[in-house]
Amino acid sequence: MCPFCTETLDDEVEVKCSLENNRFILCDCEKGRGIPLKRATFCPFKYLSVAEAAAIPLDVQSRGVDVGVAILLQSANQKVLLTRRAASLRIFPNVWVPPGGHVELDERLLDAGLRELREETGLKLDPGDVSAQLLGLWESVFPPMLSRGMPQRHHVVTYMLLNTSLTHQQLQASLHPKPAEVSGCLWVDASLVKAIVSAVDGEEGSVTPLEGLAPTISVSEVSPEGGLSESILPLSVLCNRAPNSGEDVERVSTGTKYALELWLKNLEGQGTRC
C-alpha cells in the first residue's frame, strides 16, 4: 500500500517524486511545494484487516506497486482526449480514461506516456512537439472497493498534461486507435468536465448534469478493424458513479475524475475561461 496516505490516514498528501535507475521514488515535502498524491475515499487498503492483508495471494503481493503514466492531451482549443477501455480487458473494461499504461525499463515518464499514446491511439508526438507538466499522482487499486473483491492490482498512476499546438480536429484526423485496448474516443471541454466530476464516486444521490449541456454527446466508436464511426452517448453515462457491488458500468474512472479536476484548476490558474 502507499505509505504516505496510510501513515497520515489522509486521502490526499503532497510528495516529491522522481524516476531514478528504474525506481519510482516518493518522498515527503513541505505543503505547497510538491505534487498531490490522492486515493479514493473507499480505497481497499484503508479497510483491509491484518488477516485480510495476509490472505492476499503471494503472486499479487509480489507484484508490489506498479507505476503507470496517463496522458491528458490538451488541444490548442482546450479539449482533452479520453478513451474507453476495450470490453475484453480484464481490468476496468468499458471505463473512460486518458491514454496511458506501464512505464517500461529505462524509460522516462514523458517517453512512456508518448509511447502509450502512440500505441493506443496512433497519435505520434515527439517530446519537442509538446509542453509537459506533471499534474498529480493517483493510488489505483483493482477492484476499487473491498465490496467488489480483494485487491488484485495496485498502481501509482502519474497524470501528465501535454499541451499541443494542434486543435482537436487536427488530432482527431490522425487517430488510429488499437481495437484490442480502445473501444471509443471522446474530446471533452471544461463545461463537460465539470459535469463529469460533479458525479463524485462514493457519494449517494442522483446527478444532474450542468445546465446548458446537451443530454447526449458524440463519440468515436472503434470497430474491430480499427475504423472510426460517430455514435451518440447519453451524457448520463459519463456521470455514472463506481458501483459498490456487482458488475462495473460504463463510466469515467475515479482517478480520471481526479485528474480532470486538476486540469480544471490548471486552466483557471492560467486565467482561462471555463
N, C-alpha and C positions, 0 to 999 in steps of 0.2 A: 504494500500500500504506500501511498505517498506520505512520507513522514511529516512534511510541513503542515498539511491540513490536519493530520491525525494528532500531532503533538499539541497544537494550539486549539483543537476542537473547532476550528473555524472552517467555513466552506470556501473562503477566499483569502489568500495571503499574497504578499509581494515577494518575489525572488529575483535573483540574478541567475542567468543560465548561459551555458556555453557548451559547445560540442568540441571536445578535445580528445585526440587519439581514440576515436570511435567510442567515446564515453560521453553521455549527456550529463552535465554537471549542474546541479541546482544548489544554490547557497542563499543564506539569509541576506537581507539588505534593509536599509532604512526605508521607512514608509515614504512613498513618493519618488523613490529612486530606482524602482525595479519594474518588473513585468508582472501583471496579475496572473496568478495561478488559481483556478477555481475548480470545484467539483459540484455535482448536483446535490441538492439537499437530501435526496434519497440514495446517495451513493452507497452501494452494498457494504463497502469496507467500514462505513460508520457503524453498522449494525451487526456485523459478524461477531458471534461469541467466540471465545477462545477455542471451544470444542469444534465449532463450525469452521473456523480458520484452519485448524489442524486437519480437518476432514477433506479439505480441498485436494484433489488428486495431485500426485507428485509431478506429473507432466505439466500441469497448469502452474504449480508453484515454481517449477524450474525455469519456466519462461521468463519469470520476473516481470518487469515493466518495460514494454516496448516503447520506442519513440516513433511518432508519426509526424508528418507535416501536412497541413491543409492550406490551400491557396485561395485567398479571397482576391480574385482577379477583378479589379475595378477598371471599367472602360473610361474613355475620355468624357463620356456623357454620364458618368457616375452611376453605372449599373454594375451589379456583381453577379457572377455566374454561379449557379447551383446545379448540381447533377443528382439525379435519382439513382441510387444503387440498384443494380440488377436484382430481379426477384430470385435468381438462382444462388445468390451469395448467402453464405451461412450466417454472417454477422451483419445485423442491421439491413436486411433486404428491404427494398422499396422505400428507403428513408432518404430524404433530401439532405445533401451535404455539399461542401465545396470539394473540388477535385483534390485528391491527396492520397497518401499512402505511407509506407515504411521508408525510413532512411536506411540506405544501404551502406556497407563498409566503405570508409574513406570518402564519403560524400559530405558536402556542406549542406546545411538546411535549405538554402536557396536552390542549389543544384538538384537536390532531391525533389523539391517542390516543382521545379520546372520539368524534371523528368516525368513525374507523376502526371502533371498537367498534359504533357505531350502524349503519354501512353493512354490516358483515359479519354482525352477529348480531341487529340490530333493537333492541338494548338502548339506551334513551335515558336517559343520565345527564348531569346538569349538574355543573359544577365544584363547586357548593355541596353536591352530594349525596355527595361522596366526599372522603376524605383521600388525598393523593397523595404518593408517595415514590419517588425515583429509586434503583433497586437496583443497576444496573450497566450496562456497555456491552459489546457483543459485535461483533467483527470477523467479518462473514459474507461468505463467498465461494461463488459457484456456478459450476461444480460444486465441491463441498467438498474434493476431493482431485485432485492432478495425474493420478493413475492413472485418473481418470474424465473427463479433458479439461482443456483450458486455461481459465483464468478468463473468464467471460462477464459476471458481475455482482459488484459489490463494494459492501458496505454497512457502516456502523456502526449497529447496532441499539441503541436505548436501551430498556431494560426498566424499565417504570414500574409500581409496585404501587399499586393503588387499593383502598382499604378501603371497603366499603359497610355500611349498617345492615340490609340485606336478606339473608335466608337464600338459599341456592342454589335452594331450591324456589320461592321468590318470583321470583327472577330467571329461573329456567327457564320459568315461566309466561309470561314476556314475550319469550322467544326467538323470533325470526323470521329465521333465517339466510338469507343470499343464496346460492342454489344455485350460481351461477357461481364463487363463491370458497370456499364451505364445504360439505363433504360430511358432516360429523359434529361432534357436540359432546359434551363429557365434563367432568364435575366431578371433580376429584381432591383427595384429602385428603393429609395428611402421610405416612400409612403407605404409600399408593400411590406417592407421590412418591419415597419412599426406595427403593422397588423400581425405579422408572424410572431414577433417577440412578445406581443401582448398575451399570447396563449402560454402562460407560464406552466411548465411541467411540474407536477406535484401539487398543483392547486386544483380546487374544485370549482364548479360553476361553468356556465356557458360562456362562450367567447363571441363577442360581437365585433366583426371586422370594422375598421375605421370608416367613418362616414366619408362618402365621396368615392370609395373604391367600388369597382365593378364586382359583381358576385362571382365572376369567372375570370380566368386568366388563360393566355395562350402559352402552351409549352411545346417543345420539340420532342416528339416521340422518336425513339431509336428502334429501327427494325432489326431483326436477327442478322441481316446482312450489313448493318451499319448505316443504312439510309435514314434520313430525317423527314418527318412529316409533322405538320401542325395539328395540334389537338387542343381541346378545351378542358380545363381542370377547374373544378369549383374552388374558390378561394378558401372555403372552409377546410379543405383537405390540408392546406399548408398551416392551418390553425389548429390541427389536431394536437392533442397532448399525448405524451407517452402513457400507455395503458398500464394499470397496476398488475394485471393478470391477463392470461390468455394470449392469443396471437397478437403480434405487433400490428400497427396500422401505418398506412402511408402518412408521413408527417415530416416535418423538419426536425432533425436531431436536436437534443437538448444542448449539446456542445456547440452546434451550429448557431442556435439562437443566442448563446453567449457571445460567440464571435461576431454575429451581426449587430448585437448591442454595442460591442466595442467599435465596430465600423461606424455606426451612427455617431458615437461620441467623437470619433476621429473627424468625421465630416463637420460636426458642429465646431470642433476646435479649429478647423480651417476657415470658419466663418461661412461655410456653405449652407445655403438654404435647404432645409429638409421638408 
